[in-house]
Amino acid sequence: MLDIQLLRKDLPAAVAGLKRRGFEFDEATFRSLEDERKRVQARTEELQGRLKTLSKQIGILKGKKEDASAAMQEVAGIGDEVKAGEAALAANQEKLAAFLRVIPNIPRAEVPDGKSSDDNVEVRRWGEPRKFDFAVKDHVDVGAGLARGVDFDTAAKISGARFVVLRGAVARLHRALAQFMLTVHTSEHRYTEVYAPYMVTGECADAPSSLAKFKDDLFKLEGRDLYLIPTSEYSVTNFVRDSIVEAKELPLRFTCHSPCFRSEAGSYGKDTRGMIRNHQFDKVEILQMVRPEDSPAAHEELTGHAEEILKRLELPYRVMLLCTGDTGFASAKTYDLEVWLPSQQAYREISSCSNFEAFQARRMQARCRNAQGKVEALHTLNGSGLAVGRTLVAVLENCQNADGSVTVPKALVPFMGGLQVIKP
């Protein structure tokens, strides 16, 4: 959520920042709400001042044993008006909060202007795509040849489209990937591993992003105020909800492996083949909560942590800085990591690493106390470190062999019980 003080002190700057990402700020509604707040607040404060004066007068009159009934009668009338004013202020605050909660974050100055992914900027590349001397298969065909290691037909009988069953060595490879990621992030990158609920309340679902805007992307439990998480960010970010974290405790670093559930509303016809866009998939998430002044450096660091996983798996990738039009609702700046998929001859997203600055923190009243003792909103960051299913796709395709086998990346061999090749 945007800082209300920014809107009050420098509305033109906020409007201009939002316009960069294609969002038209409703100035008329905001000014109307603010004018109402100022009017009611001024009148309520005036009446509260009058109440103080009358209270003193009543005390003096009673001290002199004089009649104070007229002043007391006026106090009663003013008291009712003050209560009405306070109720009006509370209602105004609710309207203002609802107004603010559907407004996206303002992009940082260094985020390039643009309307879509076509305008994203490549920052760097790592690794050279492998040159194959045989016809490359996609992960669907590679997996099917590994004793039906990737099976969409059985999944469809169980749950319908956009689900998958993994078998045998491929299922183990999927598990090994998650274990490898968690091991690196906890032992080398200093994240604390957590296990968190796979369901969150509506209030918690509204913290990482706007529930009002994106609820169609989530699966809701019928008759319950609970939503299946689209990423463990929804659970873990709320660890600091309604709390004040001391500066000495920061940064907080968490990593969480979980299934993720997405309705993929509006994506029909996109990536219908394979595991790229399923309703259920696994991710290893990495998150940081930091002091405001530390978030730019923390963003670069967190992105590097996700990159390290790809490097150790020897998977070619590139880092893209998202333009204003492609940056997510809550993010001030996002890097996408895109891994090379030989079957598509293209780089595809495998991780988004975002700095939300204080946007999420304001939505959940997550604050920190700085060295001067001042309480302020802390900054939150998160990224996929990595999406496990998409990493499996990348391994199956990049490490396939002419005989249908798949070479296990060296970094994963210890997690595969020494298995070096998955044979057809």
C-alpha positions as CSV (number, residue, x, y, z in Angstrom):
1,M,0.0,0.0,0.0
2,L,1.3,3.5,-0.8
3,D,2.3,5.9,1.9
4,I,-0.7,8.2,2.5
5,Q,1.7,10.9,3.5
6,L,3.3,10.8,0.1
7,L,-0.1,11.3,-1.6
8,R,-0.8,14.2,0.8
9,K,2.5,15.9,0.4
10,D,3.4,15.3,-3.2
11,L,0.5,14.0,-5.1
12,P,1.8,15.0,-8.5
13,A,4.9,12.9,-8.0
14,A,2.9,9.9,-7.0
15,V,0.5,10.3,-9.9
16,A,3.4,10.6,-12.3
17,G,5.1,7.4,-10.9
18,L,1.9,5.4,-11.3
19,K,1.3,6.7,-14.8
20,R,4.7,5.2,-15.7
21,R,3.2,1.8,-15.2
22,G,0.0,2.6,-17.0
23,F,-2.1,3.2,-13.9
24,E,-4.4,6.2,-13.9
25,F,-4.8,7.5,-10.4
26,D,-8.3,8.7,-9.5
27,E,-7.4,12.1,-8.2
28,A,-11.1,13.2,-7.9
29,T,-12.0,10.4,-5.6
30,F,-8.9,10.9,-3.5
31,R,-9.4,14.6,-3.1
32,S,-13.0,14.1,-2.2
33,L,-12.1,11.6,0.5
34,E,-9.4,13.9,1.8
35,D,-11.7,17.0,1.8
36,E,-14.2,15.0,3.8
37,R,-11.6,13.9,6.2
38,K,-10.3,17.4,6.8
39,R,-13.8,18.8,7.3
40,V,-14.9,16.2,9.7
41,Q,-11.6,16.1,11.5
42,A,-11.5,19.9,11.9
43,R,-15.0,20.0,13.3
44,T,-14.4,17.1,15.6
45,E,-11.2,18.7,17.0
46,E,-13.1,22.0,17.4
47,L,-15.8,20.2,19.4
48,Q,-13.2,18.3,21.5
49,G,-11.6,21.6,22.3
50,R,-14.9,23.0,23.4
51,L,-15.5,20.0,25.6
52,K,-12.2,20.6,27.4
53,T,-13.2,24.2,28.0
54,L,-16.7,23.3,29.3
55,S,-15.2,20.6,31.5
56,K,-13.0,23.2,33.2
57,Q,-16.0,25.6,33.6
58,I,-18.1,22.8,35.2
59,G,-15.3,22.1,37.6
60,I,-15.0,25.7,38.6
61,L,-18.8,26.2,39.0
62,K,-19.1,23.0,41.1
63,G,-16.1,24.2,43.2
64,K,-18.0,27.4,43.8
65,K,-21.2,25.4,44.4
66,E,-22.9,27.3,41.5
67,D,-25.4,25.9,39.0
68,A,-23.5,24.0,36.2
69,S,-26.6,22.4,34.6
70,A,-26.5,24.6,31.4
71,A,-22.8,23.7,30.8
72,M,-23.5,20.1,31.5
73,Q,-26.4,20.1,29.1
74,E,-24.1,21.6,26.4
75,V,-21.5,19.0,27.1
76,A,-24.0,16.2,26.5
77,G,-25.0,17.6,23.1
78,I,-21.4,18.2,22.0
79,G,-20.5,14.7,23.2
80,D,-23.1,13.1,20.9
81,E,-21.7,15.2,18.0
82,V,-18.2,14.2,18.7
83,K,-19.1,10.5,18.7
84,A,-20.9,11.1,15.3
85,G,-17.7,12.8,14.0
86,E,-15.5,10.0,15.2
87,A,-17.7,7.5,13.5
88,A,-17.6,9.5,10.3
89,L,-13.8,9.7,10.5
90,A,-13.6,5.9,11.0
91,A,-15.9,5.4,8.0
92,N,-13.8,7.8,5.9
93,Q,-10.6,5.9,6.9
94,E,-12.2,2.6,5.8
95,K,-13.1,4.1,2.4
96,L,-9.6,5.6,2.0
97,A,-8.0,2.2,2.9
98,A,-10.2,0.4,0.4
99,F,-9.2,3.0,-2.2
100,L,-5.5,2.6,-1.5
101,R,-5.5,-1.2,-1.4
102,V,-6.1,-1.5,-5.2
103,I,-3.5,1.0,-6.2
104,P,-0.2,-0.6,-7.3
105,N,3.3,0.2,-6.1
106,I,5.3,3.1,-7.6
107,P,8.3,1.7,-9.7
108,R,11.8,2.7,-8.7
109,A,13.4,5.4,-10.9
110,E,15.8,2.9,-12.5
111,V,12.9,0.6,-13.7
112,P,12.7,1.1,-17.5
113,D,9.5,2.5,-19.0
114,G,7.5,0.0,-21.1
115,K,4.1,-1.6,-21.7
116,S,4.8,-5.3,-21.9
117,S,7.5,-8.0,-21.6
118,D,8.7,-6.9,-25.0
119,D,10.1,-3.8,-23.3
120,N,12.0,-5.7,-20.5
121,V,15.8,-5.1,-20.5
122,E,18.4,-7.8,-20.5
123,V,20.9,-7.3,-17.7
124,R,23.2,-10.3,-18.2
125,R,23.5,-13.8,-19.4
126,W,25.3,-16.9,-18.0
127,G,26.2,-20.1,-19.8
128,E,26.1,-21.1,-23.4
129,P,23.1,-23.1,-24.7
130,R,24.1,-26.7,-25.5
131,K,24.4,-27.6,-29.2
132,F,22.7,-31.0,-29.8
133,D,23.7,-33.4,-32.6
134,F,20.3,-35.1,-32.5
135,A,16.6,-34.1,-32.6
136,V,15.8,-32.4,-29.3
137,K,12.7,-33.5,-27.5
138,D,10.6,-31.4,-25.1
139,H,10.3,-32.3,-21.5
140,V,6.9,-34.1,-22.1
141,D,8.4,-36.6,-24.5
142,V,11.7,-36.9,-22.6
143,G,9.8,-37.6,-19.4
144,A,7.3,-40.1,-21.0
145,G,10.3,-42.1,-22.2
146,L,11.6,-42.5,-18.7
147,A,9.2,-45.2,-17.6
148,R,6.3,-42.7,-17.8
149,G,8.3,-40.5,-15.4
150,V,6.1,-37.5,-16.5
151,D,2.5,-38.6,-16.8
152,F,-0.3,-36.2,-17.7
153,D,-2.9,-38.8,-18.6
154,T,-3.1,-40.2,-15.1
155,A,-3.1,-36.8,-13.6
156,A,-6.0,-35.8,-15.9
157,K,-8.1,-38.8,-14.6
158,I,-7.5,-37.6,-11.0
159,S,-7.8,-33.9,-11.3
160,G,-8.3,-32.7,-14.8
161,A,-6.1,-30.6,-17.1
162,R,-2.9,-28.9,-15.9
163,F,-1.8,-31.4,-13.4
164,V,1.0,-33.9,-13.5
165,V,2.0,-37.2,-12.0
166,L,5.8,-37.9,-11.6
167,R,7.2,-41.4,-11.2
168,G,10.3,-43.2,-10.3
169,A,13.6,-41.5,-10.9
170,V,11.9,-38.4,-12.2
171,A,9.9,-38.0,-9.0
172,R,13.2,-38.5,-7.1
173,L,14.9,-35.9,-9.3
174,H,12.1,-33.4,-8.5
175,R,12.6,-34.1,-4.8
176,A,16.4,-33.8,-5.2
177,L,16.0,-30.4,-6.8
178,A,14.1,-29.0,-3.8
179,Q,16.5,-30.6,-1.3
180,F,19.5,-29.2,-3.2
181,M,18.0,-25.7,-3.2
182,L,17.1,-25.7,0.5
183,T,20.6,-27.0,1.4
184,V,22.3,-24.2,-0.5
185,H,20.1,-21.5,0.8
186,T,20.3,-22.6,4.4
187,S,23.9,-23.6,4.6
188,E,25.5,-21.0,2.4
189,H,23.1,-18.1,1.9
190,R,22.1,-17.9,5.6
191,Y,18.3,-18.4,5.2
192,T,16.3,-20.0,8.0
193,E,14.2,-22.9,6.6
194,V,10.5,-22.8,7.6
195,Y,7.5,-24.9,7.1
196,A,4.3,-22.9,6.8
197,P,0.6,-23.4,6.2
198,Y,-0.6,-24.0,2.6
199,M,-3.8,-22.0,3.4
200,V,-4.1,-18.4,4.5
201,T,-7.0,-16.1,5.5
202,G,-8.3,-13.5,3.2
203,E,-6.6,-10.8,5.3
204,C,-3.3,-12.5,4.9
205,A,-3.9,-13.1,1.2
206,D,-4.3,-9.3,0.8
207,A,-0.9,-8.5,2.3
208,P,1.5,-9.7,-0.5
209,S,-0.9,-8.4,-3.2
210,S,-4.5,-7.1,-3.7
211,L,-7.0,-9.8,-2.9
212,A,-9.8,-7.6,-4.4
213,K,-7.9,-7.5,-7.7
214,F,-6.5,-11.0,-7.9
215,K,-8.8,-13.3,-6.1
216,D,-9.8,-15.0,-9.3
217,D,-6.2,-16.3,-9.5
218,L,-6.6,-18.1,-6.2
219,F,-8.4,-21.3,-5.1
220,K,-10.8,-20.6,-2.2
221,L,-12.1,-23.1,0.2
222,E,-15.9,-23.2,0.0
223,G,-17.5,-21.8,3.1
224,R,-14.2,-20.8,4.7
225,D,-12.2,-17.7,4.8
226,L,-9.2,-19.6,3.5
227,Y,-7.3,-19.6,0.3
228,L,-4.7,-22.1,-1.1
229,I,-1.4,-20.3,-1.4
230,P,-0.1,-19.4,-4.9
231,T,3.4,-19.3,-3.3
232,S,4.7,-19.6,0.2
233,E,5.3,-15.8,0.1
234,Y,1.7,-15.5,1.1
235,S,2.3,-17.5,4.3
236,V,5.9,-16.4,5.2
237,T,5.5,-12.7,4.5
238,N,2.8,-12.6,7.2
239,F,5.2,-13.8,9.8
240,V,5.8,-10.1,10.6
241,R,2.2,-9.0,10.4
242,D,1.2,-6.5,13.2
243,S,4.6,-6.5,14.7
244,I,7.5,-4.2,15.4
245,V,10.9,-5.8,14.7
246,E,14.0,-4.3,16.4
247,A,16.7,-3.1,13.9
248,K,19.2,-5.5,15.5
249,E,17.1,-8.5,14.5
250,L,17.2,-7.5,10.8
251,P,17.6,-8.8,8.3
252,L,15.2,-11.7,8.6
253,R,15.8,-14.4,6.0
254,F,13.5,-17.3,5.3
255,T,13.3,-20.1,2.8
256,C,10.3,-22.3,2.4
257,H,9.5,-25.3,0.1
258,S,5.8,-25.7,-0.6
259,P,3.3,-26.7,-3.2
260,C,1.7,-23.7,-4.9
261,F,-1.8,-23.5,-6.3
262,R,-3.0,-21.2,-9.1
263,S,-6.2,-21.1,-11.1
264,E,-4.3,-19.5,-14.0
265,A,-7.3,-17.4,-14.8
266,G,-7.0,-15.7,-18.1
267,S,-4.2,-18.0,-19.3
268,Y,-6.2,-20.5,-21.3
269,G,-4.4,-21.4,-24.5
270,K,-1.0,-20.5,-23.1
271,D,1.5,-23.2,-22.4
272,T,-1.1,-25.9,-22.4
273,R,1.5,-28.6,-23.1
274,G,3.6,-29.8,-20.3
275,M,4.6,-28.5,-16.9
276,I,5.2,-24.8,-17.5
277,R,1.8,-23.5,-16.4
278,N,0.1,-26.0,-14.1
279,H,-2.5,-25.5,-11.3
280,Q,-0.2,-27.2,-8.8
281,F,3.5,-27.0,-8.7
282,D,6.4,-26.7,-6.1
283,K,8.6,-23.8,-5.3
284,V,11.5,-23.0,-3.0
285,E,10.9,-19.4,-2.0
286,I,13.5,-17.1,-0.5
287,L,12.4,-14.0,1.4
288,Q,14.0,-11.2,3.3
289,M,12.7,-8.5,5.6
290,V,15.2,-5.6,6.0
291,R,15.8,-2.0,7.0
292,P,14.5,0.4,4.4
293,E,18.0,1.6,3.6
294,D,19.2,-1.9,2.9
295,S,16.6,-3.1,0.4
296,P,18.3,-2.2,-2.8
297,A,21.5,-4.1,-1.9
298,A,19.4,-7.0,-0.5
299,H,17.5,-7.2,-3.8
300,E,20.8,-7.7,-5.7
301,E,21.9,-10.2,-3.2
302,L,18.7,-12.2,-3.2
303,T,18.7,-12.3,-7.0
304,G,22.3,-13.6,-6.9
305,H,21.2,-16.4,-4.5
306,A,18.6,-17.6,-7.1
307,E,21.2,-17.3,-9.9
308,E,23.6,-19.5,-7.9
309,I,21.2,-22.4,-8.1
310,L,21.1,-22.2,-11.9
311,K,24.9,-21.9,-12.1
312,R,25.5,-25.0,-10.0
313,L,23.0,-26.9,-12.2
314,E,24.8,-25.7,-15.2
315,L,21.7,-24.3,-16.8
316,P,22.1,-21.3,-19.2
317,Y,20.0,-18.4,-18.1
318,R,19.6,-14.6,-18.5
319,V,18.5,-11.9,-16.0
320,M,15.8,-9.5,-17.2
321,L,14.9,-6.2,-15.5
322,L,11.2,-5.9,-15.9
323,C,9.8,-2.6,-17.4
324,T,7.1,-0.6,-15.7
325,G,4.3,-2.2,-17.6
326,D,5.4,-5.8,-16.8
327,T,6.3,-5.2,-13.1
328,G,3.9,-6.9,-10.6
329,F,1.3,-5.0,-8.7
330,A,3.2,-4.9,-5.4
331,S,6.7,-4.6,-6.7
332,A,8.9,-1.5,-7.0
333,K,11.5,-3.4,-9.0
334,T,11.7,-7.0,-10.3
335,Y,14.3,-9.1,-12.0
336,D,13.2,-12.2,-13.8
337,L,15.5,-15.1,-14.3
338,E,14.8,-16.9,-17.5
339,V,16.3,-20.4,-18.2
340,W,17.1,-21.7,-21.6
341,L,14.7,-24.4,-23.0
342,P,16.2,-26.1,-26.1
343,S,12.8,-27.4,-27.3
344,Q,11.5,-23.9,-27.5
345,Q,14.8,-22.3,-28.5
346,A,13.9,-19.6,-26.0
347,Y,14.5,-18.4,-22.5
348,R,11.6,-18.9,-20.1
349,E,10.9,-17.5,-16.7
350,I,12.0,-19.7,-13.8
351,S,12.2,-17.0,-11.0
352,S,11.0,-13.5,-10.2
353,C,13.0,-11.6,-7.6
354,S,11.3,-8.5,-6.3
355,N,11.8,-5.6,-4.0
356,F,8.5,-4.5,-2.6
357,E,10.0,-1.8,-0.4
358,A,7.4,-0.8,2.2
359,F,4.4,-1.6,0.1
360,Q,3.6,-5.0,1.6
361,A,4.6,-4.0,5.1
362,R,2.1,-1.1,5.2
363,R,-0.7,-3.5,4.2
364,M,0.0,-5.7,7.2
365,Q,1.4,-3.2,9.7
366,A,4.9,-4.7,9.7
367,R,7.3,-2.2,11.2
368,C,10.8,-1.9,12.5
369,R,12.4,0.3,15.1
370,N,15.5,2.0,13.7
371,A,18.7,2.9,15.5
372,Q,17.2,6.3,16.5
373,G,14.2,4.5,18.1
374,K,11.8,5.7,15.3
375,V,9.2,3.2,14.2
376,E,8.9,2.8,10.4
377,A,7.6,0.3,7.8
378,L,10.3,-2.3,7.1
379,H,11.0,-3.5,3.5
380,T,10.2,-6.9,2.2
381,L,11.7,-8.9,-0.7
382,N,11.2,-12.3,-2.2
383,G,12.1,-14.5,-5.1
384,S,11.8,-18.1,-6.3
385,G,14.9,-19.9,-5.5
386,L,13.7,-21.7,-7.7
387,A,10.4,-22.9,-9.1
388,V,11.0,-26.7,-8.8
389,G,8.8,-27.9,-11.6
390,R,10.2,-25.5,-14.1
391,T,13.8,-26.4,-13.0
392,L,12.9,-30.1,-13.6
393,V,11.7,-29.1,-17.1
394,A,15.0,-27.3,-17.7
395,V,17.1,-30.3,-16.5
396,L,15.1,-32.8,-18.5
397,E,15.5,-30.8,-21.7
398,N,19.1,-29.5,-21.3
399,C,20.5,-32.8,-20.0
400,Q,18.8,-35.2,-22.4
401,N,20.8,-37.6,-24.5
402,A,20.3,-39.2,-27.9
403,D,19.4,-42.6,-26.4
404,G,16.5,-41.0,-24.4
405,S,18.4,-41.0,-21.1
406,V,19.0,-37.9,-18.9
407,T,22.3,-37.1,-17.3
408,V,21.9,-36.0,-13.7
409,P,23.6,-32.6,-13.0
410,K,26.7,-33.2,-10.9
411,A,25.3,-31.0,-8.1
412,L,22.3,-33.3,-7.7
413,V,24.1,-36.6,-7.8
414,P,24.6,-36.7,-3.9
415,F,20.8,-36.0,-3.6
416,M,20.0,-38.9,-6.0
417,G,21.9,-41.5,-4.1
418,G,24.8,-41.4,-6.5
419,L,22.6,-42.0,-9.6
420,Q,24.3,-40.2,-12.5
421,V,22.1,-41.1,-15.4
422,I,18.3,-41.7,-15.6
423,K,17.9,-44.4,-18.3
424,P,14.9,-44.9,-20.6
